[in-house]
């Protein structure tokens, strides 16, 4: 069975959708050079009218994509660095995402904002290492965060076909992941549908993005101590609250593993909703970056800010040992 890498899954999904629907096109900086490999081979395959090289003006080409979508096209805008999404936060959240309502349902804005390398990497520095998916979820923008190549293929396909704006985060640490796949089985995956990667009965670990793979490793390491369920929301907005409730009903205990800052992050939201609406037998815990964490340019210091396996194992053991509420 062939193996599919995360980056190849993005390349394949985008290419398949451009083959399927002539209204789909991709634009961004350095598209012709395919620096992220997402658009590798596309210039020769689809030509410059559908692989559009743009000037260094993020606000300008993001608004251009909004206009193109309103005119009947389906743009995919690639951003190479996470902070670029913050430069266009207003264009996405306050314009594209609200225009269907503001136009009384007359104009949808089917734009996909593709961020194929989000998160920390040694040497990237303070402005390149963010994970701002919580911000878009907070503003009610459809936001996806797949952990595996097959999920990346399916969710990018769904995002491109969706009539609303969708922000797609491809975690940098997940890009090397490879997966056995039958290409005939690849297809769209609905937004708001989580996935159980490992079944368990003692504690639910909600892991986001690349941390799914770290959680699976910890679950294996602690297999003699506890039966750990690893649950992946896949999309952070809409969030599969029903799926999480089913998992928590099986285990009664909850730990969230989230690569964003502690305050106002997805970890906080998951814990709050679970505490309000689900039956927990012990207080839940979260493992995140610290409050107000700012990644710099010193790898040794940056590593200390990243949620890791040791922290997750400690949180799991604490929840399991808790006497309850």
C-alpha positions as CSV (number, residue, x, y, z in Angstrom):
1,X,0.0,0.0,0.0
2,X,1.5,3.4,-0.9
3,X,2.4,6.0,1.7
4,X,1.0,9.5,1.6
5,X,2.8,12.4,3.3
6,X,1.0,15.4,4.8
7,X,2.4,17.8,2.2
8,X,1.6,15.5,-0.6
9,X,-1.9,15.2,0.7
10,X,-2.3,18.9,0.5
11,X,-0.8,19.0,-3.0
12,X,-3.1,16.1,-4.1
13,X,-6.3,17.6,-2.6
14,X,-5.7,21.0,-4.1
15,X,-4.8,19.6,-7.5
16,X,-7.8,17.2,-7.5
17,X,-10.2,20.1,-6.7
18,X,-8.7,22.3,-9.4
19,X,-9.2,19.4,-11.9
20,X,-12.7,18.9,-10.7
21,X,-13.9,22.5,-10.6
22,X,-12.5,25.2,-13.0
23,X,-13.6,27.9,-10.6
24,X,-11.0,26.8,-8.1
25,X,-7.6,28.7,-8.3
26,X,-4.7,29.3,-6.0
27,X,-3.0,32.6,-5.2
28,X,-0.2,33.7,-2.9
29,X,3.4,34.7,-2.7
30,X,6.0,32.5,-4.4
31,X,3.3,30.3,-6.0
32,X,5.4,29.9,-9.1
33,X,8.3,28.5,-7.1
34,X,6.1,26.3,-4.8
35,X,8.3,27.1,-1.8
36,X,6.1,25.1,0.5
37,X,5.7,22.3,-2.0
38,X,1.9,22.6,-1.8
39,X,1.7,23.9,-5.4
40,X,4.6,21.8,-6.8
41,X,4.0,21.2,-10.5
42,X,0.9,23.4,-10.6
43,X,2.2,26.2,-12.8
44,X,2.9,23.8,-15.7
45,X,-0.3,21.8,-15.0
46,X,-2.8,24.6,-14.7
47,X,-1.0,27.7,-16.0
48,X,-0.6,31.3,-14.7
49,X,-4.3,32.1,-14.8
50,X,-5.1,29.6,-12.1
51,X,-1.7,29.7,-10.2
52,X,-1.5,33.4,-9.5
53,X,1.7,35.0,-8.2
54,X,0.8,38.1,-6.2
55,X,2.7,41.1,-4.9
56,X,3.9,41.4,-1.3
57,X,0.6,42.9,0.0
58,X,-1.4,40.5,2.1
59,X,-4.3,42.8,2.8
60,X,-4.6,43.5,-0.9
61,X,-4.6,39.9,-2.3
62,X,-6.8,38.7,0.6
63,X,-9.5,41.2,-0.3
64,X,-9.0,40.3,-4.0
65,X,-9.8,36.7,-3.1
66,X,-13.0,37.9,-1.4
67,X,-14.1,39.8,-4.5
68,X,-13.2,36.8,-6.7
69,X,-15.3,34.5,-4.5
70,X,-18.3,36.9,-4.6
71,X,-18.0,36.8,-8.4
72,X,-18.3,33.0,-8.6
73,X,-14.7,31.7,-8.2
74,X,-13.3,29.5,-5.4
75,X,-9.9,31.0,-4.4
76,X,-7.4,29.2,-2.2
77,X,-5.0,31.7,-0.6
78,X,-1.8,30.3,0.7
79,X,0.0,32.0,3.5
80,X,3.5,30.7,4.3
81,X,4.0,32.1,7.8
82,X,1.3,32.1,10.6
83,X,1.7,35.8,11.4
84,X,0.5,36.7,7.9
85,X,-2.9,35.6,8.9
86,X,-2.9,38.2,11.7
87,X,-2.2,40.9,9.1
88,X,-5.4,39.9,7.3
89,X,-7.5,39.0,10.4
90,X,-9.9,41.9,9.7
91,X,-10.3,41.0,6.0
92,X,-11.2,37.4,7.0
93,X,-13.2,37.8,10.1
94,X,-14.9,41.1,9.6
95,X,-15.4,41.1,5.8
96,X,-15.4,37.7,4.2
97,X,-16.9,35.8,7.1
98,X,-19.7,38.3,7.5
99,X,-20.7,39.2,4.0
100,X,-23.3,36.4,3.5
101,X,-25.2,37.9,6.5
102,X,-24.6,41.5,5.5
103,X,-25.8,40.8,1.9
104,X,-29.0,39.2,3.2
105,X,-27.9,35.8,1.9
106,X,-27.2,37.1,-1.7
107,X,-23.5,36.6,-1.8
108,X,-21.4,33.7,-0.3
109,X,-17.6,34.0,0.0
110,X,-16.1,30.5,-0.6
111,X,-12.5,31.3,0.1
112,X,-10.0,28.8,1.7
113,X,-7.1,30.3,3.6
114,X,-4.4,27.7,3.6
115,X,-1.7,27.9,6.2
116,X,0.5,24.8,5.5
117,X,3.1,25.3,8.2
118,X,1.8,26.6,11.5
119,X,3.6,26.4,14.9
120,X,7.1,26.4,16.2
121,X,10.4,25.4,14.6
122,X,13.9,26.1,15.9
123,X,15.2,29.3,14.4
124,X,11.9,30.6,13.0
125,X,11.7,33.4,15.5
126,X,9.0,35.3,17.3
127,X,6.9,36.2,14.3
128,X,6.8,32.8,12.6
129,X,5.9,30.4,15.3
130,X,2.3,31.1,16.3
131,X,-0.7,28.8,16.3
132,X,-3.6,31.4,16.1
133,X,-6.4,28.9,15.3
134,X,-8.2,29.8,18.6
135,X,-8.6,33.4,17.3
136,X,-10.5,32.4,14.2
137,X,-12.6,29.9,16.2
138,X,-13.5,32.7,18.6
139,X,-14.7,34.9,15.7
140,X,-16.9,32.2,14.3
141,X,-14.8,31.4,11.2
142,X,-14.7,27.8,10.1
143,X,-11.3,26.5,11.2
144,X,-9.7,23.1,10.6
145,X,-6.6,21.5,12.1
146,X,-6.0,18.0,10.7
147,X,-3.3,15.8,12.2
148,X,-2.9,13.1,9.6
149,X,-2.4,13.1,5.8
150,X,-5.8,11.5,5.1
151,X,-7.5,14.0,7.3
152,X,-5.6,16.8,5.6
153,X,-6.7,15.6,2.2
154,X,-10.3,15.2,3.3
155,X,-10.6,18.5,5.2
156,X,-8.9,20.6,2.5
157,X,-11.3,19.1,0.0
158,X,-14.2,20.0,2.1
159,X,-12.9,23.5,2.8
160,X,-12.6,24.3,-0.9
161,X,-16.1,23.0,-1.6
162,X,-17.6,24.9,1.4
163,X,-19.6,28.1,0.5
164,X,-18.2,29.9,3.6
165,X,-14.6,31.0,4.3
166,X,-12.5,28.3,5.9
167,X,-9.1,28.7,7.6
168,X,-7.0,25.6,7.2
169,X,-4.0,25.1,9.6
170,X,-1.4,22.5,8.7
171,X,0.8,22.0,11.8
172,X,4.4,22.3,10.9
173,X,5.3,19.4,13.1
174,X,2.8,17.1,11.3
175,X,4.2,17.8,7.8
176,X,6.7,14.9,7.9
177,X,4.0,12.4,8.9
178,X,3.4,9.6,6.4
179,X,0.4,7.3,6.3
180,X,-0.5,4.1,4.4
181,X,-3.4,4.9,2.2
182,X,-5.6,3.5,-0.5
183,X,-6.1,6.5,-2.9
184,X,-9.5,5.2,-3.8
185,X,-10.6,5.8,-0.2
186,X,-9.6,9.5,-0.1
187,X,-12.5,11.9,0.0
188,X,-14.2,14.8,1.7
189,X,-14.4,14.7,5.5
190,X,-17.3,16.8,7.1
191,X,-16.4,19.8,9.3
192,X,-17.2,19.4,13.0
193,X,-16.7,15.6,13.1
194,X,-14.0,14.4,15.5
195,X,-12.0,11.2,15.4
196,X,-11.0,8.6,18.0
197,X,-7.4,7.7,17.2
198,X,-7.1,5.3,20.1
199,X,-10.0,3.9,22.2
200,X,-9.8,3.9,26.0
201,X,-11.8,3.7,29.1
202,X,-10.0,5.6,31.9
203,X,-9.3,9.1,30.5
204,X,-9.9,11.1,27.4
205,X,-7.0,13.1,26.0
206,X,-8.2,15.7,23.5
207,X,-5.2,16.4,21.3
208,X,-5.1,19.1,18.7
209,X,-3.1,19.1,15.5
210,X,0.4,17.5,15.6
211,X,0.0,16.8,19.3
212,X,-2.3,13.9,18.4
213,X,0.9,12.0,17.5
214,X,2.5,13.0,20.8
215,X,-0.6,11.9,22.7
216,X,-0.6,8.5,21.0
217,X,3.0,8.0,22.0
218,X,2.2,8.9,25.6
219,X,-0.9,6.6,25.6
220,X,1.4,3.7,24.5
221,X,4.0,4.6,27.1
222,X,1.3,4.6,29.9
223,X,-0.6,1.5,28.6
224,X,0.3,-0.5,31.7
225,X,-1.0,2.3,33.9
226,X,-4.2,3.3,32.2
227,X,-6.5,2.9,29.2
228,X,-6.2,6.3,27.4
229,X,-8.5,7.4,24.7
230,X,-7.0,9.9,22.2
231,X,-9.6,12.1,20.6
232,X,-9.0,14.6,17.8
233,X,-11.6,17.3,17.0
234,X,-10.0,17.8,13.6
235,X,-11.9,21.1,13.2
236,X,-11.9,23.6,16.0
237,X,-14.9,25.5,14.6
238,X,-17.4,23.9,14.3
239,X,-16.3,21.7,17.2
240,X,-17.7,18.2,17.6
241,X,-19.1,18.6,21.1
242,X,-21.3,15.6,20.8
243,X,-18.4,13.4,19.8
244,X,-16.4,14.7,22.8
245,X,-19.4,14.1,25.1
246,X,-19.5,10.5,23.9
247,X,-15.8,10.0,24.7
248,X,-16.0,11.6,28.1
249,X,-19.1,9.5,28.9
250,X,-16.9,6.4,28.4
251,X,-14.0,7.6,30.5
252,X,-15.3,10.2,33.0
253,X,-11.9,12.0,33.0
254,X,-10.4,14.6,30.6
255,X,-7.1,16.1,29.7
256,X,-6.6,18.6,26.8
257,X,-3.3,18.8,24.9
258,X,-3.2,22.1,23.0
259,X,-0.4,23.9,21.3
260,X,-1.7,27.4,21.9
261,X,-1.4,29.9,24.8
262,X,-3.2,28.9,28.0
263,X,-5.3,32.0,28.4
264,X,-8.4,32.1,26.1
265,X,-7.1,29.1,24.1
266,X,-8.9,26.1,22.8
267,X,-7.8,24.2,25.9
268,X,-9.7,26.6,28.1
269,X,-12.8,26.4,25.9
270,X,-12.9,22.6,25.9
271,X,-12.5,22.4,29.7
272,X,-15.2,25.0,30.3
273,X,-17.7,23.3,28.0
274,X,-17.0,19.9,29.4
275,X,-17.4,21.2,33.0
276,X,-20.7,22.8,32.1
277,X,-22.3,20.1,30.0
278,X,-20.6,16.7,30.5
279,X,-20.4,14.3,33.4
280,X,-16.8,14.3,34.7
281,X,-15.8,12.2,37.7
282,X,-12.6,14.3,38.4
283,X,-11.5,17.8,37.7
284,X,-10.0,18.1,34.1
285,X,-6.6,19.4,33.2
286,X,-4.9,21.1,30.2
287,X,-1.4,21.1,28.9
288,X,-0.7,24.2,26.7
289,X,1.9,26.8,26.1
290,X,2.2,29.2,29.1
291,X,0.1,32.4,29.4
292,X,1.3,35.0,27.0
293,X,4.0,32.8,25.6
294,X,6.2,34.6,23.0
295,X,8.5,32.4,21.1
296,X,11.8,34.1,20.5
297,X,14.9,33.0,18.6
298,X,16.7,30.9,21.2
299,X,15.8,27.2,20.6
300,X,16.7,26.1,24.1
301,X,14.3,28.7,25.6
302,X,11.6,28.1,23.0
303,X,11.5,24.4,23.7
304,X,10.6,25.1,27.3
305,X,7.4,26.9,26.0
306,X,6.2,23.9,24.0
307,X,3.7,21.4,25.5
308,X,5.4,18.1,25.6
309,X,5.0,14.4,26.4
310,X,6.3,14.6,30.0
311,X,3.8,17.4,30.8
312,X,0.9,15.3,29.3
313,X,1.9,12.2,31.2
314,X,2.0,14.2,34.4
315,X,-1.4,15.6,33.8
316,X,-2.9,12.2,32.9
317,X,-1.5,10.7,36.1
318,X,-2.9,13.6,38.2
319,X,-6.4,13.2,36.7
320,X,-6.3,9.5,37.3
321,X,-5.2,9.9,40.9
322,X,-7.7,12.6,41.7
323,X,-10.3,11.6,44.3
324,X,-13.0,13.3,42.3
325,X,-15.0,16.4,42.7
